[in-house]
């Protein structure tokens, strides 16, 4: 059924509306209960053993030091000073001693620095250089002329989770320079995800700039037609479609993501990445790691394995997400009146689609989260017919 609908996008078959696809019957199989780890979260030590093999990870440059120090200061104050999860930073050149010292000054946790190998940071040999140079010279979208941005997107999509420094990790939390964390965290999101069988966590969802991914969806559809056995039985694939059955560009912003790395290491994800890589869209277009990760999560994970961290207030330049009522109460300091992504189409669609699969008999939508259980203002984007 899924393959037929996706394939119909290319060949022009009748496209079922999302309001129809949401009526499909789904069988929700509970994830086996995870072992609860009895540990005092206030007694983590830098040389102790954390309850989850996890780290905070970033691909950064030496020039990002000031912005990264700001991010680390906030993460330490809001969360990690009580946990001391390690940090892992990777770069395409050696880190300077100034950078290493500037980072280590801010945390008691272990900090590891790595460099990328040639395979993970290059323009592959199968890319037609003449065609690629023409694309760069004529691109009309941000970063369209840059080699480094495309290499970064390819690396974040297919190689970061394979870096040797991450080999022993079960989870990672991706961080970036120049972002803001607004909320004290009184729980451990790594433990929360492990105990609830969650594979992918996010907190901003937006439509992609479609000029950067004109053939990504068609390439995905072709992949699904060749590998239907890789699709999850209760996947979030309707989240990727608009009310006419067309790809809507919705994606999770991967500058904040908390991930069970078994997902990225899975045969489904790695086969998908290799297929996209060979198609050349990271270079002939400007496919980003965010839509790649998001499409993969929507197709290869069950809906119950994808979590919206709506309780974590966060700002990435130009976009703010802030829990409701944070202006007047709670441990977040941000202006929820300036936070629009909760009611944006991609967030609303996620809530609707996930609930239609996980809890199809629910009478009203509820925001899911470990800290607070408030009902968001839901403006339906579906056709009323």
N, C-alpha and C positions, 0 to 999 in steps of 0.2 A: 504494500500500500504506500509506504513512504517513498520507495524508489519510483513508483509510478507517478506520484505527485511531483516529486522533484524533477523527474525527467520531462514531465509535461511542461515545465517552465521553458525548456529549450525548444521542444518540437511544436509548441503552440497548442497543446491539448487543452480541453476545458480545465480551468484552474479553479479548484474549490476555494471558497471564501474561508477566511480564518474562523468566522462564526460557525461554519459548517464543520471544519476540522476539529473544533473544540468539542463537538458532540460525539466524537469517536470514543468508543469505550476503551479505557486503559485499565490494565491489571496492575495494581500497585503492590510490589513485593517489598516488604520491609527489609532494610539492611540489617544483617545480623548484629546484635548488640555488641558493642565494643567493650573490651576490658577496661574497667574504671581503675585509674592509677591513683592510689592513695598517697598524696604528696602535699606537703605544706608549701604553697606557692610563695609564701613570704620568706622562705629559707633557702632559695636557690643560691648557689655560690658559683663564681666563675669557673672553679675547678670541679664543681659537683656534676651530677648527672641530671639533666633536665628530663621531665617525663616524656617528652617527644624529641626525636632527633630532627631538629629544625634550626633554621637560621634566617636572618634578615639579609637580603641579597640585592646587589645593585651592579649594573654595568655603568661605570663612570669614567670621566677623564680627570687628569690632575687639575685642570682648570675649574672643576666642579667643587673644589674643596669647601669654599665658603657656603655654597648652597647645601652641600651634603652635611656640613657641621650643623647647620640650622635644623635640618631634618632629624639628625641623630639626637640633638639636644631635646627635641620634642618627643621623640620616641622613647628616650630614656626617662623623661619626666612623666610621661603618660603611661608607660608600660614596662619597658625593659629593665629599668633599674631594679625592679622587683624580681626579675626572671633571669637576666644575664644570658639570654640566647646570643650565640655568636653572630658576628657580622662577617659577610663575605663580599669583597669588592673585586671586580675584574675590569681589565682595561686592555686596549690593544697595544699599549706601550707600557714600559715599566713605571710603577708608581714612584714618585719622588719621596725622599725621606721627609720633606715638609708635609706632604699629604699624609703619610703614615702617622706621623706624630700628631698632626692636627685632628685626625680621627680618633686615635687612641686616647687623647687627652680627655675625651668626653664620656668614656665608658669603662666599667670594670670588666666587661665581657671580652672574650677573646675576639680578636680581629684578624682576618686572613686576607691576604692580597694575592691576586693571581693575574696571569697574562693569557691572552687568547692565542690559540695556535693558528697556523696559516689556513688550515682547512675551514675553520669556522669564521674566518674574517677575510673573505676574498670574493671576487667576482668569479663564479664557477666557469670552467672551461667550455661548457656547453652554451654559454651566453654569446650571442652574435654581437661583437663589440661595435661594429658599425651601426647596427640597429639600436643598440643601447646608447651610444653617443648621440644619435639623433633624438632619441626620447628625452635625454637629459637637456638637450639644447632647446627643445620645444615645449617642455612640460609647463603647464599653467597652474600648478598647485604648489603648496608650500613644500620646501625641501626637494623639489623636483629635479634640481640640478646637482644634487649631492650624491656622491658615491657612499660617503660615510653613513648617511641616514639609511640608505637601502641595506648596507651591510649590517647595520644595527638591527633593523627589522628582521632580517634573515637570521641573525644570531639569536635574538630573543625568541624567535619562533621555533628554532630547531636545535640550538646548540647550548644555550645557557644551562639547561637542566642536565646536560651531558658533561659539563666542565668537571675536571677531577676534584675540585674543591667541594662539589656538591654530591660526590659519589656516595657518601655515607648518610646523607639526609633522607628523611621521609617526607618532610614538608619544607616549603620555603615561603617567605613573605617578601614580595618584591617591594623595594623602596626606591625613591628617586630624590635628587636634590631639589631644593626650592619648593617643597610642598609643606602643607600645614596639617597637623593633627590636633583636633580641638577637644578631644574627650579623654578623660581618665578611663582606663580600661580595668575594671575590677574582675576580669576573668581572663583566661589564657585562650586565645583563639585557636592555637594549635591543638590544645587538649580538647577544646570544644569540637573542632572538626574531626579529630580522631575518634572521639567517643560517639559521635553521631553519624559516622560513615560518610562524611562529606569529602568531596574531592576538589571542588573549586569554589572559592569565595571571592566576592566582588562588592563594590559599593558605588560605582558610577557606571551607568549605561547610556550610550548616546548613539545616534545614527552616524555612520561613517561618511566621510567626504567621498562620494561615489566616483569622482574623477580619478581617484587613486587606485580603485579596484574594479575597473570596468568588466574584467573577465573572471574575477575570483569566484563568483557564484556559479557561472557556467562550468568552470573547471571543477568546482566542488560537486556539482550534479553529475558530471562525467565520472568522477571518482566514486560516488555512491552507486552509480549504475554498475561499475566494475567490482565493487566491494560491498554489496548489500549486507553481507554477514557481519560487518563491523558495527552496524548501527545498534545502539542500545534499544531495548524493547520499550522503555518508557521515556524516550528522549524528549528534549525541548524543541525539536525541529520546528513546530508551528510558530515559535517565538521569532524565527528568522523571516517570516512571511508577513506581508500586509494583508488587508482584507480581500485583495484580489488574487492572492496566492503568489505574488511577486516578492522577490527578495527585498527586504526593507533596510538593509544596512545596519541593523542594530548590533551593537557589540559592547562588551564589557571593557572599560578602560583598564588596560593591563598595567598601567603605572601603579595601581594598587591591585594586587591579587595575592591571595593566600591559597596555596595549591598543594595537594597531596601529589608528590612527584611520581607516584606510580602511574598517574594519569598520563603525564608527558612521556614516561618511559614505556608506555603500553604499545603493543604492536599496532593497534588502531591509530593512535596519534602519530607514531613514527612513520607508518606507511603513508598516512595522509600528508605529513610534512614532506616526505621524499617526493611524493607525487607533485605537490605544489612547487617544490624547488625545481624539479625538472621542467615544469611548465614555463618557468622563467619570469613569472609575474612580480617577483621581488625586485627585478631590475627593469624589465620592459614596461612595467607600470610602477606602482610604489606600494605593493601590498604590505600592510602593517601587521605586526605581531598581535595587536589587539583583535582585529577581525579574524585572524587565523585561529588564535586561542578560543575565541568565542564560538565560531562555527564548530570547531572540534568539540567543545564542551556541550554544545547544543545537540550534536549528533551522536557522540560516543559515550556520554554519561546519561544516567537516568536523571529525571527531573529532581528526584529526592536528594541527589548528590551535589546539587549546585545551590549555594547559599548567598543570600543578599545581606551583607553586613550593614544594615541601615542604622545601626547604633554607633557607628564609628564616624564622627565628623571629620571631614577631610577636604582639603583644597588642593587642586592641581591648577596651575596658572590658567585662569579664565573660568573655571568651573568649581562650584562649592556644593558639597552635600552636607547637610546639617540635620540632626535629629529634631523632630518636632518639639516645640516648647523650650528649646535650649536657651532662648533669650531670657527666660524667667526662672528656670529651675534645673536641677540635675548637675552633673559634673562636666558638661560640655560648655564651652564658651565660644559660640558662633551665632550668627544671625540666621535663624531658620526662615525668615521672610525673604532672604536672598538666595535660598536654596530651591532651585526649580526642578532638579533632576528626579526627585521623588514622584512628581506628577508628569514627567515627560513620557512620551509614548513608549520608549524602550523599557523603562522601569515598569510602567503600567502593564504592558504586554507580558513582561516576565511574570509578574504577580498573577495575572489572569491565566496564563498558560500553565504555569507550575501548579496552581491550585486545581485547574481542570484535570490534571493528571494525578496529583497526589491526593487530593480531597475533592473529587468531582461532585459530591453531594452537599458541599458547603453552601450555606444560604447567603453569606456575605464574605467579602475578601478581608483578610486580616494580615497585617505585616508580621512576618516571622522573624524572630530574633531572640537571642539568649538573655538580653538585658531588659527590654521593655516590649510590651505587646499592644501597641496602639494601632488603631485603624487609620490608614492613610486616606486622604481624600482621593477617591478614584474617579477620574473622568474617562469613561469608556471611549475608546477610539474605534470601536467596531460599528459597522453600519447598523442602524436601527431596524432595517427591513428584516 
